[in-house]
């Protein structure tokens, strides 16, 4: 099994690429997204994840699925980040393999 590198938190993409490209502050972006500045700041700094609601807001804010990143793109990024970190913790305790089907 190949080792996957540590994927970036999707908030990092927002913080380092999206906001600077749009010339927006965190306050301006949060207002446009309809969320609190604190909520957006937590995502930008990797302390909160991209929720389904935020993924939809980002999709609409950045032009919809046809001209910007889709909600699925944001959620895939979050899932990759979360799954990589979960796998670093090792196998969850008390997991037993399911029996093979007959």
QUIJONOR-V440930 format. One record per pair of residues at least 12 apart in sequence whose ideal C-beta (glycine too) atoms are under 8 Angstrom apart, sorted by the first residue. I is the first residue (numbers start at 0). J is the second residue. D is the distance in whole Angstrom. If there is no record, write none. Layout:
BEGIN
I;J;D
I;J;D
END
This chain:
BEGIN
3;83;6
5;83;6
6;76;7
6;79;4
6;80;5
6;83;6
7;76;8
7;80;7
8;45;4
8;48;8
8;77;8
8;80;5
9;42;8
9;48;8
9;49;5
9;73;6
9;76;4
9;77;5
9;80;7
10;42;4
10;43;5
10;44;7
10;45;5
10;47;8
10;49;7
11;43;8
11;45;7
12;76;7
13;28;8
13;42;7
13;43;6
13;57;8
14;43;4
14;44;7
17;61;7
18;43;8
25;39;6
25;40;6
25;43;7
31;60;6
32;53;8
32;56;5
32;57;7
32;60;6
33;56;7
34;53;7
34;56;7
48;77;5
48;80;8
48;81;7
49;73;5
49;74;6
49;76;7
49;77;4
51;70;7
51;74;7
53;73;7
54;70;4
54;71;8
54;73;4
54;74;5
54;77;8
55;70;5
57;70;7
57;73;5
58;70;4
58;73;7
END
